[in-house]
């Protein structure tokens, strides 16, 4: 058959399949259709993985390790990432573990009401535009005709205490050199990613008496899910716990230079035409400073206090609020890494407010504050044990499992360095540390990490002076499983 001389029925069949008809050459062969090549001419193809076009990516393709790394860092610091092409990497080392919140922190999540939303992925263009971080793992499936549907629910959002990050602020940490963006905010919730696949497709074309047809057998499957969508509309704390997985990030690029001298988050000073007075604006700044202090963003707190002082140089108009501001400034200096200045200012604040307290009591109060807020690496081993014990308790109560594991390892090292107690105060600190090791084990066990939890429980009993008969098997395991029934047989 010469080219162009197809019978009428063949022409009709090819009209019903325009893409295949256009691809067929004179020889009747059917070359493979390259969907990516066709997409290259579209806007989505030409801008597939430009980070500037995807500043709010979903992270539904993260595995458990990625999520744990992000959540662990986000508990204490703003998260820095390398975001290039369709790849996003959390730079966990771009932080200062000795000065938590050095580059900012996240405010407590604001919980919102919402509903289940859907994102449909029908082709490669959709995948690049809607789920760019899923290209590596899902691109092949989508290219061969698999359709995807993402159901998700946003239950809350956590925002950073900084609105901008500058390259000069990261200069001292070499690990930050490859960071390109910081996570300004992240959405919490739950999601389910499902697929619809054509199991078989057959296209036949017979030159003689042309017979052709397309048959398909579609099957649905579950690609991935995290959290519990059915719990997201609930009203209990248990429901909330099942609907608070990081599902989407709001990224902002790291800006060049050292940044402005004042904090970008600070409200601007009122102009002549504004209704608010300098005093009212300063009051707002001092309130945001307190919020940042609670979030352990010491540098952000100090920036707001500095701006407030420029607008209202006299924070002591009320003696109570004035003393509170001095305490807050001292605390934020400690959090920002300037422990010595914080201790000096806190001591002066106590001396001015309550001179009758006496030097010894004031020094004890200052030392107690330093133990809580100064960088942990400047504390002696016993103070580290005391502080880490308190932090483990808070992490356990908040069910922050990664924090429990991390703090327990630090506590074990601090107790090893501290040695045996030789004073009643140290004895009390030692007992508290031993108890918190056991509680850290419970924290892990409640999350299903039974082997790690059991190991911490054994170490707690051993440090407490448990006899060999109490540590021996199978008795120890039996008592452990009785106390933690969810770990039976694990």
C-alpha positions as CSV (number, residue, x, y, z in Angstrom):
1,X,0.0,0.0,0.0
2,X,1.4,3.3,-1.0
3,X,1.6,6.2,1.5
4,X,-1.7,8.1,1.8
5,X,-3.8,5.3,0.3
6,X,-5.3,4.0,3.5
7,X,-8.8,2.6,3.3
8,X,-11.7,4.7,4.7
9,X,-12.0,2.5,7.8
10,X,-8.3,2.9,8.6
11,X,-8.6,6.7,8.3
12,X,-11.5,6.6,10.7
13,X,-9.5,4.6,13.3
14,X,-6.6,6.9,13.1
15,X,-8.8,9.9,13.5
16,X,-10.0,8.4,16.7
17,X,-6.4,8.2,17.9
18,X,-4.9,11.5,16.7
19,X,-1.6,11.2,18.5
20,X,-0.9,7.7,17.2
21,X,-2.1,8.8,13.7
22,X,0.3,11.7,13.6
23,X,3.2,9.5,14.8
24,X,2.8,6.9,12.1
25,X,5.1,7.2,9.1
26,X,4.7,6.0,5.5
27,X,6.1,2.6,6.3
28,X,3.3,1.9,8.7
29,X,5.7,1.6,11.8
30,X,4.6,3.1,15.1
31,X,7.6,4.7,16.9
32,X,7.4,5.0,20.7
33,X,5.7,8.2,21.9
34,X,7.9,10.3,24.1
35,X,5.6,12.3,26.4
36,X,8.5,14.2,28.0
37,X,9.6,15.4,24.5
38,X,6.2,16.7,23.8
39,X,6.0,18.4,27.1
40,X,9.3,20.2,26.5
41,X,7.6,22.7,24.3
42,X,5.2,23.7,27.0
43,X,5.7,26.2,29.8
44,X,5.7,23.5,32.4
45,X,8.4,21.6,30.5
46,X,10.6,24.6,30.0
47,X,10.3,25.5,33.7
48,X,10.0,22.0,35.2
49,X,12.1,22.3,38.3
50,X,12.8,26.0,38.7
51,X,12.7,26.5,42.5
52,X,11.3,30.0,42.0
53,X,8.2,28.4,40.4
54,X,7.7,26.0,43.3
55,X,8.2,27.8,46.6
56,X,5.4,25.8,48.3
57,X,6.3,22.2,47.6
58,X,4.5,19.2,49.0
59,X,6.8,16.8,50.8
60,X,4.5,13.7,50.6
61,X,7.4,11.7,49.0
62,X,9.6,12.1,52.1
63,X,10.4,8.8,53.8
64,X,10.4,8.3,57.6
65,X,14.0,9.4,58.0
66,X,13.5,12.6,56.1
67,X,10.4,13.5,58.2
68,X,12.2,12.7,61.5
69,X,15.2,14.8,60.5
70,X,13.0,17.8,59.6
71,X,10.8,17.5,62.8
72,X,13.8,17.1,65.0
73,X,15.5,20.3,63.7
74,X,12.2,22.3,63.5
75,X,11.7,21.7,67.2
76,X,14.6,24.0,68.1
77,X,15.7,25.9,65.0
78,X,14.6,27.3,61.6
79,X,15.3,24.7,59.0
80,X,17.8,25.5,56.2
81,X,17.6,23.5,52.9
82,X,19.3,23.0,49.6
83,X,16.6,23.3,47.0
84,X,17.8,22.8,43.4
85,X,15.8,21.3,40.5
86,X,13.4,18.7,41.8
87,X,15.5,17.9,44.8
88,X,15.2,19.3,48.3
89,X,17.7,18.4,51.1
90,X,17.4,19.4,54.8
91,X,20.8,20.7,55.9
92,X,20.7,19.4,59.4
93,X,24.2,20.6,60.3
94,X,23.3,24.2,59.4
95,X,22.5,25.0,63.0
96,X,24.2,25.6,66.3
97,X,23.3,23.0,68.8
98,X,25.0,25.0,71.6
99,X,22.8,28.0,70.9
100,X,19.3,26.8,70.0
101,X,17.4,29.2,67.8
102,X,20.4,31.0,66.6
103,X,18.9,31.4,63.1
104,X,15.4,31.7,64.4
105,X,12.7,29.3,65.6
106,X,9.2,28.3,64.9
107,X,6.2,29.6,66.8
108,X,3.8,27.0,68.2
109,X,1.5,25.8,65.3
110,X,-1.8,27.7,64.8
111,X,-4.5,25.0,64.4
112,X,-7.2,25.7,61.8
113,X,-10.3,24.0,60.6
114,X,-10.4,22.8,57.0
115,X,-11.5,20.1,54.7
116,X,-10.0,17.4,52.4
117,X,-8.5,18.9,49.3
118,X,-7.5,17.0,46.1
119,X,-4.7,17.3,43.6
120,X,-5.0,15.4,40.4
121,X,-1.9,14.3,38.4
122,X,-2.8,13.2,34.8
123,X,0.5,13.6,33.0
124,X,4.2,14.6,33.4
125,X,3.4,18.3,33.1
126,X,1.0,18.0,36.1
127,X,3.7,16.1,38.1
128,X,6.3,18.8,37.6
129,X,3.9,21.6,38.3
130,X,2.1,20.1,41.3
131,X,4.5,17.6,42.9
132,X,8.0,18.5,41.8
133,X,9.7,16.6,44.7
134,X,7.9,13.4,43.5
135,X,9.5,13.5,40.0
136,X,12.3,11.1,40.9
137,X,10.1,8.4,42.4
138,X,6.8,8.9,40.5
139,X,8.0,10.3,37.1
140,X,8.4,6.9,35.5
141,X,4.9,5.7,36.5
142,X,3.3,8.9,35.3
143,X,5.2,8.7,32.0
144,X,3.7,5.3,31.3
145,X,0.1,6.5,31.9
146,X,-0.4,6.1,35.7
147,X,-2.8,8.8,37.1
148,X,-2.2,10.0,40.6
149,X,-4.6,11.7,43.1
150,X,-3.4,13.4,46.3
151,X,-6.0,13.8,49.1
152,X,-4.7,16.1,51.9
153,X,-6.0,18.0,54.9
154,X,-4.2,21.0,56.4
155,X,-4.8,21.1,60.2
156,X,-2.3,23.8,61.1
157,X,0.7,25.9,60.2
158,X,3.9,26.8,62.0
159,X,5.7,30.0,61.0
160,X,9.2,31.1,61.7
161,X,10.1,34.0,63.9
162,X,12.2,35.4,61.1
163,X,10.8,36.7,57.8
164,X,14.1,36.7,56.0
165,X,17.5,35.0,56.2
166,X,20.8,36.5,54.9
167,X,23.9,34.8,53.7
168,X,26.1,36.8,56.1
169,X,24.2,35.4,59.1
170,X,25.2,31.9,58.1
171,X,28.9,32.7,57.3
172,X,30.3,31.2,60.5
173,X,29.0,27.7,59.8
174,X,30.6,26.0,56.7
175,X,27.8,23.5,56.6
176,X,25.4,26.3,55.6
177,X,27.3,27.1,52.4
178,X,25.2,24.9,50.3
179,X,21.9,26.1,51.7
180,X,19.7,27.9,49.2
181,X,16.5,28.5,51.1
182,X,15.0,28.4,54.6
183,X,11.6,27.0,55.6
184,X,9.6,30.1,56.6
185,X,6.5,28.0,57.4
186,X,5.2,24.4,57.1
187,X,1.7,23.0,57.0
188,X,0.7,20.1,59.3
189,X,-2.0,17.6,58.5
190,X,-2.4,14.2,56.8
191,X,-2.5,12.9,53.2
192,X,-3.1,9.9,51.0
193,X,-1.6,9.4,47.6
194,X,-3.4,6.9,45.3
195,X,-2.8,5.8,41.8
196,X,-5.0,4.7,38.8
197,X,-3.2,2.5,36.3
198,X,-4.1,1.0,33.0
199,X,-3.2,-2.6,33.4
200,X,-3.1,-3.3,29.7
201,X,-3.6,-1.4,26.4
202,X,-3.6,-3.0,23.0
203,X,-3.7,-1.1,19.7
204,X,-3.9,-3.3,16.6
205,X,-4.0,-2.2,13.0
206,X,-4.4,-4.5,10.1
207,X,-3.6,-3.2,6.7
208,X,-5.9,-5.8,5.2
209,X,-9.5,-5.2,6.2
210,X,-8.2,-2.8,8.9
211,X,-9.3,-4.0,12.4
212,X,-8.3,-1.9,15.3
213,X,-9.3,-1.3,18.9
214,X,-8.2,-0.1,22.3
215,X,-8.9,-2.2,25.4
216,X,-8.0,-1.1,28.9
217,X,-8.3,-2.6,32.4
218,X,-7.8,0.0,35.1
219,X,-6.8,-0.8,38.6
220,X,-6.4,1.5,41.6
221,X,-3.8,1.3,44.3
222,X,-2.4,3.2,47.3
223,X,1.0,4.8,46.7
224,X,1.6,6.3,50.1
225,X,-0.1,7.9,53.1
226,X,0.8,9.6,56.4
227,X,-1.3,10.7,59.2
228,X,-5.0,9.8,59.4
229,X,-7.3,11.7,57.1
230,X,-10.4,10.4,59.0
231,X,-9.1,11.9,62.3
232,X,-8.5,15.4,60.9
233,X,-12.0,16.6,61.6
234,X,-12.0,15.4,65.1
235,X,-12.1,17.5,68.3
236,X,-9.9,15.5,70.7
237,X,-6.2,15.8,71.3
238,X,-5.8,12.2,70.1
239,X,-7.4,13.2,66.8
240,X,-5.0,16.1,66.5
241,X,-2.0,13.8,67.1
242,X,-3.0,11.8,64.1
243,X,-3.3,14.8,61.9
244,X,0.0,16.8,62.4
245,X,2.5,15.3,59.9
246,X,4.5,17.9,57.8
247,X,2.9,17.8,54.4
248,X,3.9,21.1,52.7
249,X,6.7,23.7,53.1
250,X,6.7,27.5,52.4
251,X,10.3,28.3,51.2
252,X,12.0,31.6,51.0
253,X,15.5,32.0,49.3
254,X,18.4,33.1,51.4
255,X,19.2,36.7,50.5
256,X,22.7,38.0,49.7
257,X,24.5,40.3,52.2
258,X,24.4,40.7,55.9
259,X,20.8,41.9,56.2
260,X,19.3,45.0,57.8
261,X,20.4,46.2,61.1
262,X,17.0,45.8,62.6
263,X,14.7,42.8,62.6
264,X,12.4,42.6,59.6
265,X,9.7,41.1,61.7
266,X,9.5,44.3,63.8
267,X,6.6,46.6,63.0
268,X,7.8,49.8,61.4
269,X,7.7,53.0,63.5
270,X,4.4,54.9,63.0
271,X,4.4,57.9,60.8
272,X,2.6,61.1,61.4
273,X,-0.5,59.9,59.7
274,X,-0.7,56.6,61.7
275,X,-3.1,56.3,64.6
276,X,-0.8,54.3,66.8
277,X,1.6,56.1,69.0
278,X,5.3,55.2,69.6
279,X,4.4,53.8,73.0
280,X,1.7,51.4,71.6
281,X,4.1,50.2,68.9
282,X,6.8,49.6,71.4
283,X,4.4,47.7,73.6
284,X,3.7,45.4,70.6
285,X,7.4,44.9,69.9
286,X,7.9,43.9,73.5
287,X,5.1,41.4,73.2
288,X,6.6,39.8,70.1
289,X,10.0,39.8,71.9
290,X,8.5,37.7,74.7
291,X,7.0,35.3,72.1
292,X,10.3,34.9,70.5
293,X,12.0,34.3,73.8
294,X,9.5,31.6,74.6
295,X,10.3,30.0,71.2
296,X,14.0,30.2,72.1
297,X,14.8,32.7,69.4
298,X,17.2,34.8,71.5
299,X,18.5,36.9,68.6
300,X,15.1,37.7,67.3
301,X,13.9,38.6,70.8
302,X,16.8,41.1,71.3
303,X,16.2,42.7,67.9
304,X,12.6,43.5,68.9
305,X,13.6,44.8,72.3
306,X,16.2,47.1,70.7
307,X,13.6,48.5,68.3
308,X,11.2,48.9,71.1
309,X,13.8,50.9,73.1
310,X,14.3,53.2,70.2
311,X,10.6,54.0,70.2
312,X,10.2,54.1,73.9
313,X,13.5,54.5,75.8
314,X,11.9,54.0,79.2
315,X,10.4,50.5,79.6
316,X,10.3,51.1,83.4
317,X,7.3,53.4,83.3
318,X,5.7,50.6,85.3
319,X,8.1,49.1,87.8
320,X,6.6,45.6,87.3
321,X,6.8,45.7,83.5
322,X,10.2,47.3,83.7
323,X,11.6,44.5,85.8
324,X,10.0,42.0,83.5
325,X,11.7,43.6,80.4
326,X,15.1,43.4,82.1
327,X,14.6,39.8,82.9
328,X,13.5,39.1,79.4
329,X,16.5,40.9,77.9
330,X,18.8,38.9,80.1
331,X,17.2,35.6,79.2
332,X,17.3,36.4,75.5
333,X,21.0,37.3,75.8
334,X,21.6,33.9,77.3
335,X,19.6,32.2,74.6
336,X,21.5,34.0,71.8
337,X,24.9,32.8,73.1
338,X,26.0,35.8,75.2
339,X,25.6,34.1,78.6
340,X,28.0,36.4,80.5
341,X,26.1,39.6,79.5
342,X,22.8,37.9,80.4
343,X,24.0,36.9,83.8
344,X,25.3,40.4,84.5
345,X,22.0,42.1,83.5
346,X,19.9,39.6,85.4
347,X,21.9,40.1,88.5
348,X,21.5,43.9,88.3
349,X,17.8,43.5,87.7
350,X,17.4,41.5,90.9
351,X,19.7,43.8,92.9
352,X,17.7,46.9,91.8
353,X,14.2,45.3,92.3
354,X,14.9,43.3,95.6
355,X,18.1,44.4,97.3
356,X,16.9,42.8,100.5
357,X,17.3,39.3,98.9
358,X,21.0,39.2,99.6
359,X,23.9,38.5,97.3
360,X,23.9,34.7,97.9
361,X,20.3,34.2,97.0
362,X,20.6,36.5,93.9
363,X,23.6,34.6,92.7
364,X,21.7,31.3,93.1
365,X,18.8,32.6,91.1
366,X,21.2,33.9,88.3
367,X,23.0,30.6,88.2
368,X,19.6,28.8,88.0
369,X,18.6,30.9,85.0
370,X,22.0,30.3,83.3
371,X,21.5,26.6,83.7
372,X,18.2,26.9,81.8
373,X,19.0,29.3,79.1
374,X,22.8,29.4,78.4
375,X,24.4,27.2,75.8
376,X,24.5,23.7,77.3
377,X,28.2,23.1,76.4
378,X,29.3,25.8,78.9
379,X,27.6,24.0,81.8
380,X,29.4,21.6,84.1
381,X,28.4,17.9,83.9
382,X,26.0,18.1,86.9
383,X,24.2,21.1,85.6
384,X,23.9,19.4,82.2
385,X,22.3,16.4,83.9
386,X,19.9,18.7,85.7
387,X,18.9,20.6,82.5
388,X,18.7,17.5,80.3
389,X,16.5,15.8,82.8
390,X,14.0,18.6,82.7
391,X,14.1,18.7,78.8
392,X,13.5,15.0,78.6
393,X,10.4,15.3,80.8
394,X,9.0,18.0,78.5
395,X,9.8,16.0,75.4
396,X,8.1,12.9,76.9
397,X,5.0,14.8,77.8
398,X,4.8,16.4,74.4
399,X,5.5,13.0,72.7
400,X,8.5,14.3,70.8
401,X,10.1,11.0,70.2
402,X,13.2,12.1,68.3
403,X,13.9,14.6,71.1
404,X,13.5,11.9,73.7
405,X,16.1,9.8,71.9
406,X,18.5,12.6,71.3
407,X,18.3,14.0,74.8
408,X,18.7,10.6,76.4
409,X,22.0,10.0,74.6
410,X,23.2,13.5,75.8
411,X,22.0,12.7,79.4
412,X,23.9,9.4,79.4
413,X,27.1,11.2,78.3
414,X,26.6,13.9,80.9
415,X,26.0,11.3,83.7
416,X,29.2,9.4,82.6
417,X,31.2,12.6,82.8
418,X,29.6,13.6,86.2
419,X,30.5,10.3,87.9
420,X,29.3,9.4,91.3
421,X,27.5,12.0,93.5
422,X,29.5,13.2,96.5
423,X,26.9,15.7,97.9
424,X,23.2,15.5,98.7
425,X,22.4,18.0,96.0
426,X,24.3,16.0,93.4
427,X,22.6,12.8,94.7
428,X,19.2,14.5,94.1
429,X,20.3,15.5,90.6
430,X,21.6,12.0,89.9
431,X,18.3,10.3,91.0
432,X,16.4,12.7,88.7
433,X,18.7,11.8,85.8
434,X,18.2,8.1,86.4
435,X,14.4,8.5,86.5
436,X,14.4,10.5,83.3
437,X,16.4,7.9,81.4
438,X,13.6,5.5,82.3
439,X,11.0,8.0,81.1
440,X,12.9,8.5,77.9
441,X,12.7,4.7,77.4
442,X,8.9,4.9,78.0
443,X,8.7,7.8,75.4
444,X,10.3,5.6,72.8
445,X,8.3,2.5,73.7
446,X,5.0,4.4,73.4
447,X,6.1,5.3,69.8
448,X,6.8,1.6,69.0
449,X,10.6,1.9,69.3
450,X,10.7,-0.9,71.9
451,X,14.3,-2.1,71.5
452,X,15.6,1.4,72.1
453,X,13.2,2.0,75.0
454,X,14.1,-1.3,76.7
455,X,17.8,-0.5,76.4
456,X,17.3,2.9,78.2
457,X,15.2,1.2,80.9
458,X,18.0,-1.3,81.5
459,X,20.6,1.5,81.7
460,X,18.4,3.4,84.2
461,X,18.0,0.4,86.4
462,X,21.7,-0.4,86.3
463,X,22.7,3.2,87.2
464,X,20.2,3.1,90.0
465,X,22.2,0.2,91.5
466,X,19.9,-2.6,90.3
467,X,21.2,-6.0,91.3
468,X,22.3,-8.6,88.8
469,X,19.2,-10.7,89.5
470,X,17.0,-7.7,88.5
471,X,18.9,-7.2,85.3
472,X,19.1,-10.9,84.4
473,X,16.9,-12.4,81.7
474,X,14.2,-13.5,81.2
475,X,13.0,-11.7,84.4
476,X,13.9,-8.2,83.2
477,X,12.1,-8.6,79.8
478,X,9.0,-10.0,81.5
479,X,8.8,-7.0,83.9
480,X,9.5,-4.6,81.0
481,X,6.7,-6.1,78.8
482,X,4.3,-6.1,81.8
483,X,4.9,-2.3,82.2
484,X,4.9,-1.7,78.4
485,X,2.4,-4.3,77.0
486,X,2.6,-2.7,73.5
487,X,6.2,-4.0,73.3
488,X,5.4,-7.7,74.1
489,X,7.3,-9.9,71.9
490,X,9.2,-7.1,70.2
